[in-house]
């Protein structure tokens, strides 16, 4: 993670980018967090079993009071509605200027 031979500094709290791989990790009390969603403001970031941020995240839009999910594995936005509780998604409907496909994918 760090390019200093023989010295392993204790990571600070918060997000840390690995200088070699470019991967992002989240530390809490000096411990790398794994297999969970990390909340920073109105956004929840997913970290995998090694603590690497997957690129996927939930985002809450304060203006529309709506949750969205960016699934980095599919490279698509999903509309979650006013709550992410229970993981329910809206689908096959039109919301504002967006048409939702049967898979809940946002389409223009």
MARTILO-318692 format. One record per residue (C-alpha): residue in one letter; x, y, z. Coordinates in steps of 0.02 Angstrom, whole numbers, m for minus. Layout:
N
+------+--------+--------+--------+
! code !   east !  north !     up !
+------+--------+--------+--------+
!    A !      X !      Y !      Z !
...
+------+--------+--------+--------+
This chain:
108
+------+--------+--------+--------+
! code !   east !  north !     up !
+------+--------+--------+--------+
!    X !      0 !      0 !      0 !
!    X !    138 !    121 !     43 !
!    X !    304 !    135 !    m49 !
!    X !    415 !    143 !    105 !
!    X !    520 !    m13 !    135 !
!    X !    514 !    m77 !    314 !
!    X !    385 !     48 !    375 !
!    X !    200 !     12 !    382 !
!    X !    108 !    167 !    442 !
!    X !    m59 !    148 !    529 !
!    X !   m195 !    201 !    406 !
!    X !   m300 !    348 !    457 !
!    X !   m488 !    343 !    474 !
!    X !   m583 !    369 !    313 !
!    X !   m546 !    332 !    132 !
!    X !   m368 !    286 !     81 !
!    X !   m311 !    255 !    m98 !
!    X !   m177 !    124 !   m127 !
!    X !    m35 !    209 !   m219 !
!    X !     10 !     53 !   m319 !
!    X !   m158 !    m19 !   m371 !
!    X !   m266 !    138 !   m363 !
!    X !   m395 !     42 !   m260 !
!    X !   m493 !    133 !   m126 !
!    X !   m513 !     65 !     52 !
!    X !   m607 !    130 !    203 !
!    X !   m531 !    125 !    377 !
!    X !   m620 !    147 !    543 !
!    X !   m512 !    158 !    700 !
!    X !   m364 !     99 !    595 !
!    X !   m456 !    m59 !    537 !
!    X !   m496 !    m91 !    354 !
!    X !   m683 !   m115 !    332 !
!    X !   m743 !   m264 !    228 !
!    X !   m906 !   m338 !    159 !
!    X !  m1017 !   m189 !    195 !
!    X !  m1087 !    m23 !    140 !
!    X !   m992 !    131 !    201 !
!    X !  m1094 !    290 !    227 !
!    X !  m1017 !    456 !    183 !
!    X !  m1146 !    595 !    184 !
!    X !  m1295 !    545 !     75 !
!    X !  m1199 !    407 !    m12 !
!    X !  m1167 !    224 !     33 !
!    X !  m1015 !    142 !    m47 !
!    X !   m995 !    m47 !    m62 !
!    X !   m831 !   m128 !     m9 !
!    X !   m793 !   m311 !    m45 !
!    X !   m717 !   m452 !     59 !
!    X !   m542 !   m375 !     45 !
!    X !   m605 !   m199 !     81 !
!    X !   m589 !   m136 !    m98 !
!    X !   m724 !    m13 !   m150 !
!    X !   m820 !   m104 !   m288 !
!    X !   m870 !     55 !   m379 !
!    X !  m1053 !     25 !   m334 !
!    X !  m1148 !    149 !   m225 !
!    X !  m1318 !    212 !   m169 !
!    X !  m1349 !    398 !   m181 !
!    X !  m1488 !    501 !   m100 !
!    X !  m1541 !    656 !   m198 !
!    X !  m1595 !    788 !    m72 !
!    X !  m1692 !    887 !   m203 !
!    X !  m1802 !    744 !   m265 !
!    X !  m1794 !    646 !   m101 !
!    X !  m1751 !    493 !   m204 !
!    X !  m1625 !    351 !   m191 !
!    X !  m1525 !    292 !   m343 !
!    X !  m1405 !    146 !   m357 !
!    X !  m1254 !    141 !   m473 !
!    X !  m1211 !    m42 !   m504 !
!    X !  m1031 !    m39 !   m562 !
!    X !  m1037 !   m220 !   m622 !
!    X !  m1175 !   m179 !   m748 !
!    X !  m1125 !      4 !   m772 !
!    X !  m1307 !     57 !   m748 !
!    X !  m1411 !    170 !   m636 !
!    X !  m1561 !     99 !   m544 !
!    X !  m1705 !    197 !   m470 !
!    X !  m1741 !    147 !   m290 !
!    X !  m1877 !    272 !   m244 !
!    X !  m1896 !    360 !    m77 !
!    X !  m1823 !    218 !     28 !
!    X !  m1689 !     85 !      9 !
!    X !  m1761 !    m14 !    154 !
!    X !  m1795 !   m191 !     98 !
!    X !  m1702 !   m164 !    m66 !
!    X !  m1861 !   m131 !   m166 !
!    X !  m1845 !    m51 !   m337 !
!    X !  m1975 !     30 !   m447 !
!    X !  m1989 !    m39 !   m624 !
!    X !  m2090 !    m33 !   m786 !
!    X !  m2153 !    143 !   m754 !
!    X !  m2115 !    324 !   m799 !
!    X !  m2047 !    441 !   m666 !
!    X !  m2021 !    622 !   m715 !
!    X !  m1920 !    617 !   m877 !
!    X !  m1860 !    438 !   m854 !
!    X !  m1937 !    277 !   m912 !
!    X !  m1894 !    129 !   m803 !
!    X !  m1867 !    m38 !   m889 !
!    X !  m1936 !   m198 !   m816 !
!    X !  m1766 !   m217 !   m731 !
!    X !  m1781 !    m45 !   m645 !
!    X !  m1642 !     26 !   m756 !
!    X !  m1655 !    213 !   m787 !
!    X !  m1682 !    249 !   m971 !
!    X !  m1709 !    417 !  m1060 !
+------+--------+--------+--------+
